[in-house]
Amino acid sequence: MNIRVALDGDLENIAGLHTKSWRTIYMNVLSKDYLSNEIEKDRLQVWSERLQNPAKNQIILVAEERQKFLGFACLYLNSDSIWGA
């Protein structure tokens, strides 16, 4: 497995996985309309902003194997005085 810094070309994979996870995790919390219709556009917008205009303390990592996207992590270093990232 290879772990690397995310690139602009990772946008669709990151937003897609985030969308899929929210549809599962928040299905009894967020509205069905949002999860069925609006979430894809929303997650694309969020991750586009994060990739194009990252916060100074932000790091986004991508895990892949044989160039296949496996997952991602987004960290905000030193964002909490007690817990750090």
N, C-alpha and C positions, 0 to 999 in steps of 0.2 A: 504494500500500500504506500502511496505517495501522498504526503501532505504538503500543500503549497499555499501561497498567498492567492486569494481570489482575484480574478481578472474580470474586465467588463464582459467578456464572453461567457462568463459563468452565470450571468443574470437569470436567464430562463430556468436553469437547473436549480438555483438557489430559491428563486421565487416559487417554482413548481413544488419543490419539496416542502417549503414552508406552508404553502397553500394546502397540500395534502395532509400535513400534520395538524393544521388548525381544523380542517374539516372533521378529523377524527377526534381530536382532543376537546374541541369546543362545540361539538354537535348539540349538546344539551344546554349550552350557555349562550352562544351567539345565535342570531336569527337565522332561520333556514334560508331566507331570501339572500342575506349577506353571504352565507357559506356556499350557496348555489350559484350566485350571479356576480356579486361584487368583489369577492375576495381575491380573485385572480388579478384583476386590475389594481387593487389596493396593494397586494404584495409585490407586484411588478414595480409600482411607483415607489414603495418603501425601499426596496433593494436597489433600484436604479439610483435613487438619491444616495444611499449608503455607499455604493460603489463609485459614483461619480464625484461626490462631495463628502468624503469621509471625515469624521471628527478626528481631531489630532490624536486622540487616545484609542482610536478604533483599529482593530485588526480583524479581518475576515479570512478564515482559512478554509480550504477545500480539501476533502479526502477523495482520492481516486485510485483506481487500480486498472492497469492496462488502458488508461485514458477513459475509463468509465467512471462517471460521477457517482460517489457513494454517499456523500454528506458534506456538511459545512458546520463551522462554528464562528460566531461573531462575538468578539470580546471588546470591552471598553476598559482599558487598563487604568488602574488607580481611580476608578469612578466612585469608590466608597472609601472613606478614611479608615474604616475598620477592616472591611473584607477585601479591599483592593479591586480586582476585576470582577 
